[in-house]
Every structure is written in C-alpha cells, then in structure tokens.
Amino acid sequence: MMLAKKLKNAPLKEAIFELFWQLPLDSTNFPTDPDFSFAVGKFQDLIKDTYPVYKSLDVPGTAVRIYPKPSYQFRKGELEWPVVQLGQGILTVNDTDKNYIWEDNYRPNIEKAIDVLLKSYEHQPKFNRVKLTYIDAAEYDPQLQAPSEFIAENLLTSIKTDYEFPGKENSVWINKSFHSDDIGSFQINIQNGINNADGKPSIIWTTAVEESKNFTREEVLAWLDKAHTITSSFFVKMLNPKFYESFNR
C-alpha cells in the first residue's frame, strides 16, 4: 500500500520539527544565550514577509526558568498555521493537516526557518539535536469498543493479558522505543483521550524520531529527509489497510 501525497481526511493533528543547539552556561550553570536578544530581532525582521504576526510567549514577572523553551511565535496571520517558534537554543516549525504537504510546504518551511536562524546569528549555532514528531488522532466510541480493541483492530498493536479484568477497560497507554542507526531514537505512543479540537473520545498516537549529535545545516536536512521517509512508511505499516483508506474518503 502506497502513502498518498495528502489524505482527504488525514488523522494528523500536528507535525512538529524541533532543532536544538549548544549554549554556554551562566554563573548559575543554566544554559543562556548572550546573543539571543539581538538574534531574535534580526530573525523577526528576516522572516516578517512570510510570518508577519509576532508574539512573545514569555510571561512577565515569571521567576521559573525553563530550557529549552520557545519564547517567540511567528505566524502568517492571527492564530493561523504554520507556526515558527524561537527560543534560547531551540527552533520549532509546527503545522496541522489543513496545510501539511511535506514536499510542497512543510519541508520548505523548515528549511527557510533554519536559513533565517543562521542569518540571525553572528556566531553560528552549533546544532546538537533534532526531532520530528507527528500527532495523529481518530475518533472512537467507548460504548461500542474498548480502547485496546480499537487499537488492535485498526493500529495493529495489541496488548495480551492472560487474566480477566475486574471491570470495564477505560484507559490504555502503550509506549515503545526503538533505535535506528539511520535516524537515532524512534518512539511510538498510543493512548486514548479526548480530542481537543472537538471534545470527542479518540485514540491518539504519537510518532517521534530524534537524534543527538553535532549537525551542520546540510546534515540536519539530510536527517530530516530520512526521518520523514521512515515515519511515513511506518504510518502506513501500522494501520489496518481499511482504516488507512477510511482517511481518504
């Protein structure tokens, strides 16, 4: 079964690309970027033609420091996707199924954000970690089917138990991690929950690939292409063919 370029009703809720780089430590041993204030101003200026809406995510007066954490958002319009986020030591590019087509916009958006980042810093960031995450969800009826039954039938993943439950199953959490020599850590999480978009019971599965090592710009993009190819193939393999086809109707 081949992966469609874009499913008509894809289960994708969010695609998240994250890029991290090394930072020096301050006097309290907390990672701090002394060039960030200058870089974020230049970043905003260079990206404003594509992402004119600019928003600070930092809460004034907050004493708690978190690293790495995005501090600024850049959007094409108010509450519109895609979203580019920048913080000390982190760049993210997020999008939803409404816009997502890998080769037409998502990958180009990532490449543009990386290039703008590099132009924004006088001292080039030393990239040391990359991550690509896909969050998918599908509605199910808990009155008709236990979550583990839905998962076994449609996501081809089962939990076998040789004992009876003392009640009705209402929650499932499956988490598995693998290592690939090509792309690093590969993680899959499957659970039931509530879809924030419509408030309906859903099965939510998250696929994430991540690697920590030193990267050049070209190596980041090469890793990204491998990660996308592998996750796309995995997406098809883990779904019952009928379930997959239901997203193309």
Secondary structure, DSSP 8 states (H G I E B T S, - for coil): ----SS-TT--EEEEEEEEEE---B-TTS-B--TTHHHHHHHHHHHHTTT--EEEE---TT-----SS-EEEEEESSTT-S-EEEEETTEEEEEE-TTT--IIIIIHHHHHHHHHHHHHH-SS---EEEEEEEEEEEEE--TTTS-HHHHHHHHS------SS--SS-----EEEEEEEETTTEEEEEEEEEEE-TTT--EEEEEEEEEEEEEEE-HHHHHHHHHHHHHHHHHHHHHTS-HHHHHHTT-
